[in-house]
């Protein structure tokens, strides 16, 4: 009897014994996996299958009731030798654990050191004054530039994106984020201030193998700091001022020719082409989609990115509110240069014989080193297709610059003409007189917009209204146009002498937004 008790491993394991051992071993295996997950911070076992939960629940119910007495009675009445359940249970548990981790190794391979991965997930929680969480422009700037991308907040309120990793205690990751405004263009005093994200590698990295993530909390137009629930892979930059100094010393300032002055001067906050394409048609007054495409790119085969600055009649455009140093895109010389941007009708009133002047300054870079600077210039008739122009700013570099007007509000198709003449000088004088009259309509300043010829050699001066954003609107719905026309005819009838002729209404026809047979505002230019 004693030999049987001490040498349970030689006892015969019956089918019922095997079931008991497997149930106990599986229970112990699951418990150990759960316990390991709690200790390490990784949820190895999150939820058990329903059949296991229900099965063990039924067994537990049975064991806590009359089944206990019945089972004890059977065991006591049995004369057959019993195996050592403790011995078999622990042996089976070890076998099951070996199978679990062996299968994981075969499927996933050896566990990698997270610090050796090349990317880390950054999760941002930003406190905004507005109730709805806006779309963010996410611009990874240092140590490697990455194309700006737009992020939406997740259901948990966090914005998340992968950035380059690993970082040392000396090397910093610098990211700027900026809310995207789905609003019409607006005259502003400067570019919008970004939210600054800056962190570096933590020399004391976590040892419990948490997810490779950096959690940061940010203030609107301010700086981000590590959240209280951050896992510890990263450390904050020592001083933001030092981080800014370090970054800007390594990043060349966007170049400025003599005519292109201070970056912080007043300009236009304009939606990017991506933003324009996602805006509701009722919120914008149409836009022109410009495209610059290369025909030859001699000397630019080493460039990997380019910066751009856009100027309309000398004023800078802050695309999505970004400062010029953030208006940068990746570039692959093998694929050629293909750059598109959109411009709404800003304060365009035809000040250059009915035309507007658009400039694009380009700076091609390899890393932080400037390879070449180019300045492209063209004329353009607002709210019309742009005539194809070939730009030759330098030897070996050639572009084709086109523009297509995108009319988004079909209801806006009526103009109010105050003058139509074949004499350009007469049109200029009348436009200036209308400006100096300081007329207003419903609280909006009245502007004389000089329009170049379309299909006939006739210049027109039409009535424009300066919006609160600074934009000039001169195409209206028929209902609004009738009201403006009634007002203008009343001013003419008053005998003020501002309008020499009776203003009249013109409804645009299909094709009027094209370049026209006259191809006005076509100027060949070089930089």
Buried (B, 14 or more C-beta within 10 A) or exposed (E): EEEEEEEBEEBEBEEEBEEBBBBBBBBBBBEBBBEEBEEEEEEBBEEEEEEEEEEBEEEEEEEEEEEEEEEEEEEEEEEEEBBBBEBBBBBBBEEBBEEBEEEEEEEEEEEEEBBEEEEBBBBBBBEBEEEEBBBBBBBBBBBEBBEBEBBEBEEEEBBBBBBBBBBEEEEBBBBBBBBBBBEBBBBBEBBBEBBBBBBBBBEEBBEEEBEBBBBBBBEEBBBBBBBEEBBBBBBBBEEBEEBBEBBEEEBBEBBBEEEBEEBEEEBBBBBBBBBBEEBEEEEBBBBBBBBBBBEBBEBBEEBBBBBBBBBBBEBBBBBBBBBBBBBBEEBEBEEEBEBBBBBBBBBBBBBBBBBBBBBBBBBBBBBEEBBBBBBBBBBBBBBBBBBEBEBBBBEEBBBEBBBBBBBBBEEBBBBBBBBBBEEBEBBBEBBEBBBEBEBEBEEBBBBBBBBBBBEEEBBBBBBBBBBEBBBBBBBBBEEBBBEBBEBBBEBBEEEEEBBEEEBEBBEBEEEBBBBBEBBBBBEEBEB
